[in-house]
Amino acid sequence: MGLPDTANLVALCNRHHRLHHLGRLGITGNADDPQGLVFTDSQGRQLTGCGRPAPPGDVTVAGTWSHPSGERLDPRWVHFKEPQPAA
């Protein structure tokens, strides 16, 4: 866990989010770089992907969304910035 910058944010399904918080899925790297994340198992072994995800299209955040715990997504606080080229 760390600061809420785009380089430190990744969308996970419920299962993988839970595994990460249980220490069974390690995630390191820069999420702003399409190849910048490294996923590891609980033993520190690097995991390989099972396919390349499709890049997101032009997404507009609209409406309201509530997490089961009652937490709400406020679109005013969702900002994305373009990935910067590696130095």
Order of alpha helices (4+ residues) and beta strands (2+ residues): alpha-beta-beta-beta-beta
